Amino acid sequence: MFICVYSWLIHPVRADDSLPLDSNTQARIDRGLAWLIQRQEENGMFRSNYQASTAITSLATMALLARGHVPGQGPYGQNINHAVDWVLSKQTATGLLSADAGASPMYEHGISTVMLCEVYAMLDEPRQKKVETAVANAIRLILDAQKIRKNPAAQGGWRYNPNSPDSDISVTGWQLMALRGAANIGAAIPPKALADGVAYIRLRACLGGGFSYEGNTDPNPARTGTGIVALELLGQHNSKEALAGGDYLLRTPPGKAILEFPSYAIYYCSQAAYQLGNPYWDALYTPIRDKLIATQRGEGSWPVAGPEQQAGDTYATAMALLTLEVPYRYLPLYQR
């Protein structure tokens, strides 16, 4: 049985100047959320180019939570409840949280597990019990997938499928966030699993700063943000690898650079900058925020670009919102 081990206030949504964002940014966020809600089906799923995706539905749900909206209350309370119900309905007998057994279900699984952990303490009792069971099964799958025999350079991480014999930093980042989120709500996570995950992330650190995808060369902002967040959330505060990654981001600012995976990069880099604090936060978040404000469409959505185009505008909008919402600090996982 899970016991909630963190204590935090559920803040009502307020449209005033006491919030940690200027009124224009707040208005942009609220317009984006209003557009996002229009993408939700009656069954609770958020539409995307992937058709049914627990990952994109979970990201949209977290965007609502990150603004201070809560399940069962306020204008979006039932939208959150229905989204949670839909994600739960897609869990398979193995514990996998995925609506599509495609090429990379562990992405969906990690993201969806993170969302369920974040919303758990806010749910009504019947839903909380369902989420408790679902998270227990989801975490068991993550832990079993980490134990698959891999080559030494891949040990401790995860890849696209539960039985993958290799690993990459992107999928690994989401699984480690899921483990940390589950620990936050009282799940017993083996220390070795966390230590092995940290060791894998450190193997991806590049000599000149930043983090790589599979080896330890060719860093980019998206991979670097992932590596920093993983280390910080797992207690490796101000590690030499994370600080070198922050310095790499200062040299390659995601708010100004041309990004291969723009939505993914700005999401992780904003979280990384917040975890590291200044000078990284002021230098990195402001240009990201300004770029997002400049590229938001009139109806509230953000366009998708690059290889992420296959995910669609629902994905891009959810990621943009989660990026802008970092200063609210409403999601327990993203607090320092």
C-alpha positions in Angstrom: 0.0 0.0 0.0 1.3 3.4 -0.9 1.6 6.2 1.7 2.0 9.7 0.5 5.4 10.8 1.7 5.5 14.4 0.5 3.4 17.3 1.7 2.4 20.1 -0.7 -0.5 22.5 -1.1 -2.9 22.2 -4.0 -3.2 25.7 -5.1 -6.4 27.0 -6.7 -5.9 28.7 -10.1 -5.6 32.5 -9.6 -5.4 35.1 -12.3 -3.5 37.7 -10.3 0.0 39.1 -10.1 1.0 37.1 -7.1 1.9 34.1 -9.3 5.5 33.8 -10.4 4.8 34.6 -14.0 3.9 37.9 -15.7 0.3 38.4 -16.8 1.1 37.9 -20.5 2.7 34.5 -19.9 -0.1 33.4 -17.7 -2.6 34.4 -20.4 -0.7 32.5 -23.0 -0.7 29.4 -20.8 -4.4 29.6 -20.2 -5.1 30.1 -23.9 -3.0 27.0 -24.6 -4.9 24.9 -22.1 -8.2 26.0 -23.5 -7.1 24.8 -26.9 -5.7 21.6 -25.5 -9.1 20.8 -23.9 -10.7 21.0 -27.3 -8.5 18.1 -28.3 -10.0 15.7 -25.7 -12.4 13.0 -26.8 -15.4 12.0 -24.8 -13.6 8.9 -23.6 -10.8 11.0 -22.0 -8.1 10.6 -24.6 -6.4 13.6 -26.1 -6.2 13.4 -29.9 -2.8 13.4 -31.7 -1.3 12.2 -34.9 -0.6 8.9 -33.1 -4.4 8.4 -32.7 -4.5 6.7 -29.3 -1.4 7.6 -27.2 -1.2 7.2 -23.4 1.9 9.4 -23.5 0.3 12.4 -25.2 -2.8 12.1 -23.1 -0.6 12.0 -20.0 1.5 15.0 -21.1 -1.7 17.0 -21.7 -3.0 16.0 -18.2 0.3 17.1 -16.6 0.0 20.4 -18.4 -3.4 20.9 -16.6 -1.9 19.9 -13.3 1.1 22.1 -13.7 -1.1 25.2 -13.9 -2.8 24.2 -10.6 -5.9 22.5 -12.0 -6.9 19.5 -9.9 -9.1 16.4 -10.5 -12.8 16.7 -9.8 -12.6 20.5 -9.1 -12.8 23.6 -11.2 -13.3 24.1 -14.9 -11.0 21.2 -15.9 -11.6 18.8 -13.0 -13.6 16.2 -14.9 -11.3 16.5 -17.9 -8.4 15.3 -15.7 -10.5 12.5 -14.2 -11.5 11.3 -17.6 -7.9 11.4 -18.9 -6.7 9.4 -15.9 -9.5 6.8 -16.4 -8.6 6.4 -20.1 -4.9 5.9 -19.3 -5.7 3.3 -16.7 -8.0 1.5 -19.1 -5.0 1.0 -21.5 -2.8 -0.9 -19.0 -2.1 -4.4 -20.2 -1.8 -7.6 -18.1 2.0 -7.1 -18.0 1.7 -3.7 -16.4 2.5 -1.8 -19.6 0.8 1.5 -19.9 0.5 1.8 -23.7 -2.3 2.2 -26.1 -0.2 1.1 -29.1 2.2 -1.8 -29.1 4.4 0.0 -31.7 8.1 0.4 -31.9 8.7 2.3 -28.7 6.1 1.5 -26.0 8.5 2.2 -23.1 8.2 5.9 -24.0 4.5 5.8 -23.5 4.9 3.7 -20.4 7.4 6.0 -18.6 5.5 9.2 -19.4 2.2 7.6 -18.3 3.7 6.3 -15.1 5.0 9.7 -14.2 1.6 11.3 -14.8 -0.2 8.7 -12.5 2.4 9.3 -9.8 1.9 13.1 -10.0 -1.9 13.0 -9.9 -2.2 10.2 -7.3 -2.4 12.3 -4.1 -5.1 14.6 -5.7 -7.6 11.9 -6.8 -10.7 10.7 -5.1 -10.3 7.5 -3.1 -11.7 5.0 -5.7 -9.4 6.4 -8.4 -6.5 6.6 -6.0 -6.8 2.9 -5.3 -6.9 2.1 -9.0 -3.8 4.2 -9.6 -2.0 2.6 -6.7 -2.5 -0.8 -8.3 -1.6 0.5 -11.7 1.6 2.2 -10.6 2.7 -0.9 -8.6 2.4 -3.0 -11.8 4.0 -0.3 -13.9 7.0 0.0 -11.6 7.4 -3.8 -11.5 7.7 -3.8 -15.3 10.2 -0.9 -15.3 12.4 -2.7 -12.7 12.2 -6.0 -14.6 13.1 -4.3 -17.9 16.2 -2.8 -16.3 17.4 -6.3 -15.3 17.5 -7.6 -18.9 21.0 -8.6 -19.7 22.7 -5.9 -21.7 26.2 -5.0 -22.7 28.2 -3.1 -20.0 27.7 0.3 -21.7 23.9 -0.2 -21.6 23.5 -1.8 -18.2 21.2 0.1 -15.8 19.2 1.9 -18.6 16.2 1.3 -20.7 15.2 1.4 -24.4 12.1 1.1 -26.6 10.7 -2.2 -25.4 10.7 -4.0 -22.0 13.0 -6.7 -23.3 15.4 -4.4 -25.2 19.0 -5.6 -24.8 20.3 -2.0 -25.2 19.6 1.4 -23.7 19.4 5.1 -24.5 19.3 8.3 -22.4 15.9 9.5 -23.6 13.9 6.4 -22.6 16.0 6.0 -19.5 15.2 9.5 -18.4 11.5 8.9 -18.3 11.8 5.6 -16.4 14.0 7.2 -13.8 11.5 10.0 -13.4 8.8 7.3 -13.0 10.8 5.6 -10.3 11.4 8.9 -8.5 7.7 9.8 -8.8 6.7 6.4 -7.4 9.1 6.8 -4.5 7.5 10.2 -3.8 4.1 8.5 -3.2 5.5 5.8 -1.0 6.5 3.0 -3.3 9.5 0.9 -2.2 12.1 1.4 -5.0 15.2 -0.8 -4.6 18.2 1.5 -4.1 20.3 -0.6 -6.5 17.8 0.2 -9.3 18.3 3.9 -8.7 22.1 3.6 -8.4 22.3 1.6 -11.6 20.2 4.2 -13.4 22.5 7.0 -12.2 25.6 5.0 -13.3 24.1 4.7 -16.7 23.3 8.4 -17.0 26.9 9.2 -16.0 28.2 7.0 -18.7 26.4 9.2 -21.2 28.3 12.3 -20.0 30.6 13.8 -22.7 34.1 14.9 -22.0 33.5 18.5 -23.1 30.2 18.8 -21.3 26.6 17.7 -22.2 25.1 14.2 -22.5 24.9 11.8 -25.4 22.2 9.4 -26.6 24.0 6.1 -26.4 27.7 6.7 -26.3 29.6 9.6 -24.8 30.1 11.8 -27.8 27.7 14.0 -29.9 25.7 15.8 -27.1 22.7 18.0 -27.9 20.4 20.1 -25.8 17.6 17.5 -25.5 19.9 14.8 -24.3 21.8 17.1 -22.0 18.6 18.4 -20.4 17.5 14.8 -19.8 20.8 13.9 -18.2 20.8 16.8 -15.9 17.2 16.3 -14.7 17.8 12.6 -14.1 20.8 13.2 -11.9 19.2 16.1 -10.0 16.0 14.2 -9.3 17.9 11.2 -8.1 19.8 13.2 -5.5 23.0 13.9 -7.4 22.8 17.7 -6.8 25.4 19.8 -8.5 27.4 16.8 -9.7 30.3 17.6 -12.0 28.4 16.0 -14.9 25.2 18.0 -14.3 27.2 21.3 -14.0 29.2 20.6 -17.1 25.9 19.9 -18.8 24.6 23.2 -17.6 27.6 24.9 -19.0 27.1 23.2 -22.3 23.6 24.5 -22.4 24.8 28.0 -21.8 27.1 27.6 -24.8 24.2 26.1 -26.8 21.1 27.8 -25.5 17.9 25.9 -26.5 16.0 29.2 -26.7 18.2 30.4 -29.5 19.6 27.3 -31.2 18.1 25.3 -34.0 17.0 22.1 -32.3 16.6 18.7 -33.7 13.8 17.8 -31.3 12.5 21.3 -30.3 9.6 20.4 -28.0 11.5 17.7 -26.2 14.6 19.9 -25.8 12.8 23.0 -24.4 10.9 20.8 -21.9 13.9 19.1 -20.5 16.2 22.1 -20.6 13.7 24.3 -18.7 13.5 21.6 -16.0 17.2 21.2 -15.9 17.8 25.0 -15.6 15.3 25.1 -12.7 17.0 22.3 -10.9 20.5 23.8 -11.3 19.3 27.3 -10.4 21.2 30.4 -11.3 23.1 31.4 -13.4 21.5 28.7 -15.5 17.9 29.5 -14.8 17.9 33.2 -15.8 20.1 32.6 -18.8 18.1 29.6 -20.2 14.5 30.0 -19.3 13.9 33.6 -20.4 14.8 33.1 -24.1 12.9 29.8 -24.1 9.8 31.6 -22.7 10.2 34.5 -25.2 10.5 32.1 -28.1 7.4 30.2 -27.1 5.4 33.4 -26.7 6.5 34.5 -30.2 5.5 31.1 -31.8 2.2 30.5 -30.2 -0.7 30.5 -32.7 -3.7 32.8 -32.2 -6.0 30.0 -31.1 -3.6 28.9 -28.4 -1.6 25.9 -29.9 2.0 25.6 -30.8 3.3 24.1 -34.1 5.3 20.9 -34.2 8.6 20.7 -36.1 11.4 18.4 -37.1 11.2 14.7 -36.4 8.5 15.4 -33.8 6.0 16.2 -36.6 4.7 12.7 -36.4 3.4 13.4 -32.9 1.3 16.4 -33.9 0.3 19.8 -32.4 -1.3 18.3 -29.2 2.1 17.0 -28.2 3.9 20.2 -29.1 1.3 22.3 -27.2 1.5 20.1 -24.1 5.3 20.3 -24.0 5.3 24.1 -24.5 2.8 24.5 -21.7 4.8 22.2 -19.3 7.9 24.3 -20.2 6.3 27.6 -19.5 4.7 26.3 -16.3 8.0 25.4 -14.6 7.9 28.5 -12.3 4.6 27.5 -10.8 6.2 24.4 -9.1 2.9 22.7 -8.7 4.1 19.2 -9.8 5.8 17.5 -6.9 8.3 15.8 -9.1 9.7 19.0 -10.5 10.2 20.8 -7.1 13.7 21.1 -5.9 
